[in-house]
Amino acid sequence: MYLKWKAGSWLKLWTVRAPRRLVALAMLVALTGCSFTTATPEAELLELVEPPSISKKPEYTAVKATIEITAKATGKLMSEKKESLQFSVDSGQIAEILVAVGEKVSKGQVIAKLNTATLEMQIKRKDIEVRQAELNMIEKLRDDNRTERQNELDALSFELLKSEYNDLKAQLEASMLKAPFDGTLESFSKAVGESIKAFEAVAVVADLNKLAVAVRFSSSDLETIAPGMDAIVNINTAGSYSGKVLRMPIGSSNDEDSLDQYVLIKLNELPSNVRAGTPLSAAVVTERKENAILIPPAALRNVAASGRNYVQVVDGEGNKREVDVEVGLTTATEIEILKGLEPGQKVIGK
């Protein structure tokens, strides 16, 4: 009885007090867990921010050097000896083209002919008339009864007939286009069957063994260029070559095939591997000054209202002062200072 009662009493006691025990145990675990997981707060590290630095303006040194003003333009290699050809007859049709473009020709060689069938028939008839008139005149001169006046009139008629015959022969000659010199047929603008007009340019013959640098400058640049000026020519695929202005333009037309429309530059040396038509660029030195004091454009300051030009000079200790200057020659990269600066002085850029 004692044992049963004791066991049952403990069981009853545990059952009654269990909820309270569980609550206490849970609180203990919670408090213990908090003590294990809670970390000691660390001090926050802040990034050090440096104050923005003020950018320093560039400094330049005045130097003594050569400054050049150049006029630039593009052009091409052209034959020094080139001529446009035309028929001098009033009109006609191309009957035959005897030379292809690019082929060499000799002086006097026929390049093309007009249709002259009608003209040739007229020449044959006139030739017969001339021969008949000549025979008749010889017969009449044997007649002693003829007066001197009659003989003179017959002679004049014969000369007139011969003149008409020669005119027809000249027309036949003018119906043939011939090479004026040894060279190459550079172009021919007509085809067989096409009509032509008197003195209409139809072909170009050039001597491709003698090439010239031909450059077309603007009208404003032409006012500054003169024969004898130094030039630098850059020929495509061949490099740069020095030379001098040989001749100014002497014509006002827009004929691309005429050298008269271009400034001609004589090179000290012409490469052998170039041909007519090769594009190029040229720069002619229109003004040049040696031992000039130069600064970059970024160092020059000005006051538009007064026209004042000045620079900011800085000494070895960093002291700055404004100095008025007189400007000379100016290019895109250099400015000449005539007064106000000495070589070696440092100036501050804008």
Secondary structure as UniProt FT lines:
FT   HELIX           2..37
FT   STRAND          59..61
FT   STRAND          63..86
FT   STRAND          91..97
FT   TURN            101..102
FT   STRAND          104..105
FT   TURN            107..108
FT   STRAND          110..114
FT   HELIX           117..141
FT   TURN            144..145
FT   HELIX           148..174
FT   STRAND          176..178
FT   STRAND          183..188
FT   TURN            192..193
FT   STRAND          195..197
FT   TURN            198..199
FT   STRAND          201..215
FT   HELIX           219..222
FT   TURN            223..224
FT   TURN            227..228
FT   STRAND          230..235
FT   TURN            236..238
FT   STRAND          239..247
FT   TURN            256..257
FT   HELIX           259..261
FT   STRAND          263..267
FT   TURN            272..273
FT   TURN            276..277
FT   STRAND          279..295
FT   HELIX           297..299
FT   STRAND          301..303
FT   TURN            304..307
FT   STRAND          308..314
FT   TURN            316..317
FT   STRAND          320..324
FT   STRAND          326..330
FT   STRAND          335..339
FT   TURN            343..344
FT   STRAND          346..348
//
